[in-house]
Amino acid sequence: RLQIRLAEKRLPRRQLRERAATVNATLAHSIPAANRERCATILDLAVAAGSGRELWDEPCDRWLELPDDVPSGRYVALRVSGDSMAPVLDPREVILVQLDASPRVDDLVIARLPDHSHVVKRVASMKGSKMELASFNPEYESIYLARDPSPVVGTVIARFTRE
C-alpha cells in the first residue's frame, strides 16, 4: 500500500491536452519534431500492464502538449492497457515517459521484455545483475530481468486522463 500511495503522490492525474502532430512519422522520427514544439508523441498503441507489444515503428499523428512544469526533453506518451498496475494506472490512461532516464527503485518504468514487447511496471529492486519489476495488482507476479544491458526504455513522469 505504501508504494501505491507514493506513486499516486508522485504522479497526480492531469488533464490530457493533445493536438495534431505537425509531422506524421514513426516514433523514432517524430520525437525530435515534437520536442521542438514542447510536445511528446502520442502512440495509438497501448503499453501493457500485463503482457507487452513492440512500439518503435508505430506511426504517430497526435502529440501531447507538455505541462509547463515538465522540462523539454525526449518523451513519448502511451496508453495503458490491462489492470496489473491498478489502482495507480487505470486502463486507457495516458502516461508520459521520459526516454533514456536512469531508473531507481520505486520508479514506474517502461521495460522491453526479451520477446521485444514493452510493459509498464514498478522497479521493486535492483540487486546484483537482476532487476525486479512488479505490479501493484497482487494477482500478477514480478518479472525479473538482467540489469545490463538495461531493459528500461524510460521512466513514467506523469499520467493523464481524457476527462
SVG drawing of the C-alpha trace seen along z (x, -y; Angstrom):
<svg xmlns="http://www.w3.org/2000/svg" viewBox="-14 -26 40 40">
<polyline fill="none" stroke="black" stroke-width="0.4" points="0.0,0.0 2.9,-2.4 4.2,-2.0 0.7,-2.8 0.5,-6.0 4.0,-7.1 3.3,-6.5 -0.1,-8.3 1.6,-11.3 4.5,-11.4 2.1,-11.1 -1.0,-13.2 -3.6,-12.8 -3.5,-15.7 -5.8,-16.8 -4.8,-15.5 -4.1,-18.2 -3.4,-16.8 -3.3,-18.1 -2.5,-17.0 1.2,-16.5 2.9,-18.7 4.9,-15.7 3.3,-12.3 6.1,-9.8 7.2,-6.9 8.0,-7.4 11.8,-7.4 11.4,-10.2 8.7,-12.3 10.4,-12.7 12.8,-15.5 10.0,-17.5 7.7,-17.1 10.5,-18.2 11.0,-21.4 7.3,-22.2 7.2,-21.3 5.2,-18.2 5.5,-14.4 4.5,-12.0 1.3,-10.0 1.3,-6.5 -2.1,-5.0 -0.7,-1.8 -1.1,-0.7 1.8,0.3 0.7,3.4 0.2,3.5 0.5,7.3 2.0,8.7 3.5,6.2 4.0,5.2 6.6,3.6 6.5,-0.2 9.1,-2.0 7.9,-1.5 4.3,-2.7 3.0,-5.7 2.4,-8.9 0.0,-11.7 -1.0,-13.1 1.0,-15.0 0.6,-15.6 1.3,-19.2 3.8,-19.1 2.7,-20.6 4.5,-23.8 6.4,-22.2 7.9,-19.5 11.2,-20.5 11.9,-20.0 13.3,-16.5 12.8,-13.2 9.3,-11.9 6.7,-9.6 3.1,-9.3 1.5,-5.8 -1.9,-4.5 -2.1,-1.9 -3.9,1.4 -4.6,4.1 -5.0,4.0 -1.7,5.1 -0.8,1.5 -4.2,0.7 -5.1,-1.3 -2.2,-3.7 -2.6,-3.3 -6.0,-2.6 -6.7,-1.1 -6.9,-3.8 -5.0,-6.4 -2.1,-8.1 1.3,-8.1 4.2,-10.4 7.6,-8.6 10.9,-10.3 13.2,-8.3 16.7,-7.3 16.1,-8.0 18.0,-6.1 15.5,-4.2 15.6,-4.0 13.8,-1.7 10.0,-2.5 10.1,-4.3 7.4,-3.3 9.2,-2.3 8.6,-1.1 10.7,2.0 11.5,4.1 11.0,7.8 13.1,10.5 10.4,11.0 10.8,7.3 7.4,6.3 7.1,3.5 5.4,3.3 4.9,0.7 5.9,1.8 7.4,0.6 11.1,1.1 10.8,3.2 14.5,4.0 17.9,3.8 20.2,6.4 23.3,7.7 22.8,8.4 18.9,8.6 16.1,6.1 12.7,6.9 9.7,5.3 6.5,5.6 2.8,4.8 0.6,3.0 -2.1,5.6 -1.2,8.6 -2.7,11.0 0.4,10.5 3.8,12.0 7.1,10.0 9.2,10.0 13.0,10.5 15.3,9.1 19.0,8.6 20.2,5.1 22.8,4.9 22.1,4.1 19.2,2.1 15.8,3.2 14.4,-0.2 13.2,-2.4 12.2,-5.2 10.6,-6.4 6.9,-7.4 6.9,-11.0 3.2,-11.9 -0.3,-10.4 -3.2,-11.9 -6.9,-11.4 -9.1,-12.3 -11.9,-13.6"/>
</svg>
